[in-house]
Amino acid sequence: MKKIDVSVIIPVYNVEAYVEACLRSVMEQEHGSFNVECIIVDDRGQDGSMDVVRRTLDTYKGDIEFKIIEHDENRGLSAARNTAIRAARGKYVTFLDSDDRLLPGALAGMYQLTVKYPGVDIVQGNTRLDKENEYLRSALEISPARLPEFIPNSSEAKHLLLFDMPVTAWAKLIRRDFITSNNIYYTEGMVHEDDMWDICASRYIRTLAFYFSYAYYYNNDIENSITQKSDKTRSLLGRIALIPRAAECYEQEPCIDYYDYLMRRLDFVNKSELWASVRDRKIVRKAISEMRKNIAKSNCPLPIRLAALYFTLPNLIGSNRFILPAFRRFSGLLKRYYIRKLKK
């Protein structure tokens, strides 16, 4: 059995119109100096996606090893990724959504950085959008004007992972042992699982590299995708779930990055435009109350516990016209004080 250097992981669920182009983008990758496998996880969709997958694979004559794993029932994106990670043989894994594509030279370009910087934990590639969107462009673009090619120290790598890198599983090469040895799998059954993965990975990240050429084609103009849904109930529940996990990270490793991360997330939960798109406010208010209890019982500093109380209070009582402006002024003073204290 030959050694595998890169495992491409493709979860498949109701993507009949897109999956052939996705697979062909893998088949066309240059990989003369390294070996590639592609693991396709059938997550039990209701359309003909897997028929297309099998027909496409039947036409392939190259040396990339394709493998299909079938779930017994639909288990969701995170579970599909976890299934494939456990089955993968590659030193590095990369995730490819089945309605997107790899761009020519993507694997070779990113893999060369793992040769140049042996053992690097994550190589981050650049993303091209199907439909131009200024907000997404700012969130997904990496540039040599503001980032070096290699980050060799853990403190800077942690900061970049939490604040400056695209919050996506795709467009990355991730060292498989980095995931398995630290038990950093994807949280199943939640929205914003990529954010959760970043928080968990930040505890262990040591090195990063950046591939500034376009590696990934993101099809951001698909109707009925989760980012297009008008009801943001599950989205807000996912964002609330990030906060206690980040608080645990702070307790394990008190640092300014986790402090800032918590303050920003608590602030975001109370955004009026997000709250206005939540249909099931009862379940969200319950989640907020549980989150506040967890933060109150933690060893997080007073400013964070106050933030958990006041940033979420307007949504619990149904109005933010009076409380939020006053708290933002007060919390800003607390934050500046605490930052100064940490720097001493």
Secondary structure, DSSP 8 states (H G I E B T S, - for coil): ----SEEEEEEESS-TTTHHHHHHHHHT---TTS-EEEEEEE---SSSHHHHHHHHHHT--SS-EEEEEE-SS---HHHHHHHHHHH---SEEEE--TTSEE-TTHHHHHHHHHHHSTT-SEEEEEEEESS--HHHHHHH---TTT--SEE-SHHHHHHIIIIIS---SBSEEEEHHHHHHTT----TT-S-HHHHHHHHHHTT---EEEEEEEEEEE----TT-GGG-S--HHHHHHHHHHHHHHHHHHHHS--HHHHHHHHHHHHHHT-HHHHTT-S-HHHHHHHHHHHHHHHHHS---HHHHHHHHHTTHHHHHT--TTHHHHHHHHHHHHHHHHHHHHH-
